[in-house]
Amino acid sequence: MASSREPWLLENGNLKGLSKEIRHGRTAHNMSSSSLRKKSHLTLVSKVPCRKLRKFLANLQEVILGTKLSVLLPAIPLAIVADCYGFARPWVFALSLLGLTPLAERVSFLTEQIAYYTGPTVGGLLNATCGNATELIIAIFALSQRKIDVVKYSLLGSVLSNLLLVLGTSLFCGGIANLRLEQKFDRRQADVNSLLLLLALLCHSLPMLFRMSGASDAVMVDPILQLSRASSIVMLVAYLSSLIFQLFTHRQLFEAQEESDNDENGGGGEEEPVIGFWSGFIWLVGMTAVISLLSEYVVQTIEDASDSWGISVSFISIILLPIVGNAAEHAGAIIFAFKNKLDISLGVALGSATQISMFVVPLCVITAWIMGIKMDLNFNLLETGSLALSIIVVAFALQDGTSHYMKGLVLLLLYIVIGACFFVSKTPLNQLSTINSGTKVAIDKNFRA
């Protein structure tokens, strides 16, 4: 009976009989993050006499305390206090970075809750848009402060982290935990993501090769910028096509793993949202606002943290930011690998890398174009080379549809070597910006001499 349900579950009407099709609005990101959630006990909340207060406390408990990462939430007010009272800037940076970790997982939870009401198509689009909201917000704030290299480094780091660290750890841990089992996964999903990543690599490589063709930097700035903007439009079109491919024409390719999971869990248990549509929407807006505030702190203090810790900005942006910012998603992928559910782990790692490469990066280029900022797709030789080798190695590792711990170990070692490379790199941020803008004429003169 409807009266046996808690009232906050009926905020948007009776949800009895949610079909399996609606549950297919979930993505690998949601399923990965769900492994870090904990069940809320609403016994005390249900005894509150006031209905509105009871609903608010229930939502508060589900959103704030419904994750195992809630212990990191105090870092958010501490970061705000540290900034307001003039604490050391590295402290503001560290606290903001820690605060972003649970927020990223909560955004995934809220988008999943909203997807219950909007249906699979809108839910899938919402998940695709908000899947890497933290990286996108950090990039936009860095763009607003004209820290183009921070944008490039942070997005490159997210791609490398997903391809090598997350996927490598998942394959390694899954292989160790299932030594006597042959781990298999659906090659079709991996093939689609690999093709999109290779297209992204081509779009990143051409501006760099264009710049290295021999002409002077001053002459090549505008053509490289125009090529990057055209390539960004192509990448966005390709990403939109991939969403149509995933959500409409070939949805069955991306639902196979979830079907098997439902069968294993007893096959027909219906899932229900724990908060209402408008509550989820308001919480999502609030979480996004907090992420924006912490992202602004991160961008403002990253150079101070670099100087204080003696670590290059490139290492912080490429290694530390992605590891801490996406810790929840990464941990979930590894947990599913332990359970021999590699399709979900691959969906998290490859899906996130593809989304950043094909959506977030070109969107930043277009946004910079609108803002009057000259951002191109030239990530320089070292960065582009690292990306190329990572994509190629991952494509080779996944070509046969099977996995073992040695594949994961190789990916992890490759990530360690790339991390060491950027750790020893001490090029100042402003010098990198000067080189990328094509105004360092002295280098060009020496080259022509």
Salt bridges, closest charged atoms under 4 A:
GLU21 OE2 - ARG251 NH1 3.65
ASP83 OD1 - ARG89 NH1 3.25
GLU105 OE2 - ARG37 NE 3.05
GLU105 OE1 - ARG106 NE 2.78
GLU112 OE2 - ARG26 NE 2.98
GLU112 OE1 - ARG37 NH1 2.75
GLU182 OE1 - LYS184 NZ 3.94
ASP186 OD1 - ARG188 NE 3.08
ASP217 OD2 - ARG211 NH2 3.75
GLU255 OE2 - HIS24 ND1 3.14
GLU255 OE2 - ARG251 NE 3.71
GLU259 OE1 - LYS20 NZ 3.43
GLU259 OE2 - HIS24 NE2 3.64
ASP261 OD1 - LYS341 NZ 3.65
GLU264 OE1 - LYS341 NZ 3.91
GLU271 OE1 - ARG26 NH1 3.52
GLU272 OE2 - ARG5 NH2 3.11
GLU303 OE2 - LYS147 NZ 3.25
ASP304 OD2 - ARG89 NE 3.87
GLU329 OE1 - HIS29 ND1 2.87
ASP376 OD1 - LYS152 NZ 2.81
ASP400 OD1 - LYS407 NZ 2.79
ASP444 OD2 - ARG448 NH2 3.02
